[in-house]
Amino acid sequence: MARWQKSLNSELTALPETLQKFREGVTNFQRITQRLLDATEATEQFTKLSTGGMADAGRRLDEAARALRANMATFERDDRMSSAVEELTDALAALAELNPLWRWTVPPSRKRQTGSSATE
């Protein structure tokens, strides 16, 4: 009985320190949880902003490429200019296709083709 009593007394003596450490752990856990929630919210906001901005930028680049092609048709045909516009359009399509943060729908006619360049 004396051994059980000594064990109980030592546990009761350590109880206030154990409870204090437990409270500190709970406080730290709550702080970390709040930081994770804040970081998640910030990441979601960034994703919404970047997705919208990138989609708009992609749309504008596609419109600019179409306008260049349309304007080139009205002028004297220059193969170097035509080639440069095609290379720029292909490079932008590849960038859009390979960049995970740039969620722009690449037109099927612009998707990269392995082994050759994409043409319309």
C-alpha positions in Angstrom: 0.0 0.0 0.0 2.8 2.4 0.8 4.3 1.9 -2.7 1.0 2.7 -4.4 0.6 5.8 -2.1 4.1 7.0 -3.0 3.4 6.6 -6.7 0.1 8.4 -6.4 1.8 11.3 -4.5 4.5 11.6 -7.1 1.9 11.7 -9.9 -0.2 14.3 -8.0 3.0 16.4 -7.4 3.8 16.4 -11.1 0.2 17.1 -12.2 0.3 20.9 -12.2 3.4 20.9 -14.4 1.9 18.3 -16.7 -1.3 20.4 -17.0 0.7 23.5 -17.7 2.6 21.7 -20.5 -0.7 20.4 -21.9 -2.2 23.9 -21.9 0.9 25.2 -23.7 0.6 22.4 -26.3 -3.0 23.1 -26.9 -2.3 26.8 -27.3 0.5 26.1 -29.8 -1.7 23.7 -31.7 -4.4 26.3 -32.0 -1.9 28.9 -33.2 -0.5 26.6 -35.8 -4.1 25.6 -36.9 -4.9 29.3 -37.4 -1.7 29.9 -39.3 -2.5 27.0 -41.6 -6.1 28.3 -42.2 -4.7 31.8 -43.0 -2.1 30.3 -45.4 -4.8 28.2 -47.1 -7.0 31.2 -47.5 -4.1 33.3 -48.9 -3.2 30.5 -51.3 -6.8 30.2 -52.6 -7.0 34.0 -53.1 -3.7 34.0 -55.0 -4.9 31.1 -57.2 -8.1 32.9 -58.0 -6.2 36.1 -58.9 -3.5 34.4 -60.9 -6.0 32.1 -62.7 -8.2 35.0 -63.8 -5.2 37.2 -64.8 -3.5 34.4 -66.7 -6.7 33.4 -68.5 -7.2 37.1 -69.6 -3.6 37.4 -70.6 -3.9 34.2 -72.7 -7.0 35.4 -74.4 -5.4 38.8 -75.2 -2.3 37.0 -76.6 -4.4 34.8 -78.8 -6.4 37.8 -80.0 -3.1 39.6 -80.8 -1.8 36.7 -82.7 -5.0 36.4 -84.8 -4.9 40.2 -85.5 -1.3 39.9 -86.6 -2.2 37.0 -89.0 -5.1 39.0 -90.3 -3.0 42.1 -90.9 -0.3 40.0 -92.6 -2.8 38.8 -95.1 -3.5 42.3 -96.3 0.2 43.1 -96.8 2.7 41.7 -99.2 3.5 38.2 -98.0 6.8 38.1 -96.1 7.8 34.5 -95.1 10.2 35.8 -92.4 7.4 37.7 -90.7 4.9 34.9 -91.1 7.5 32.5 -89.6 8.2 34.8 -86.7 4.5 35.1 -85.8 4.0 31.3 -86.0 7.1 30.7 -83.8 5.8 33.3 -81.3 2.4 31.7 -81.3 3.8 28.2 -80.9 6.1 29.4 -78.0 3.2 31.0 -76.2 1.1 27.9 -76.7 3.9 25.7 -75.3 4.3 28.0 -72.3 0.6 27.9 -71.6 0.5 24.2 -71.9 3.5 23.4 -69.7 3.0 26.0 -67.0 0.8 24.6 -64.2 0.0 28.1 -62.9 -1.1 29.4 -66.2 -4.6 27.9 -66.5 -5.4 29.1 -70.0 -7.1 26.8 -72.4 -4.8 26.2 -75.3 -6.8 26.1 -78.5 -6.6 22.6 -80.1 -5.0 24.1 -83.2 -2.1 25.4 -81.0 -1.4 22.4 -78.9 2.3 21.3 -79.1 2.9 18.3 -81.3 5.9 16.1 -80.5 8.5 16.1 -83.3 7.0 19.0 -85.3 5.6 22.5 -84.8 1.9 23.1 -84.5 0.3 24.7 -87.5 -3.2 26.0 -88.1 
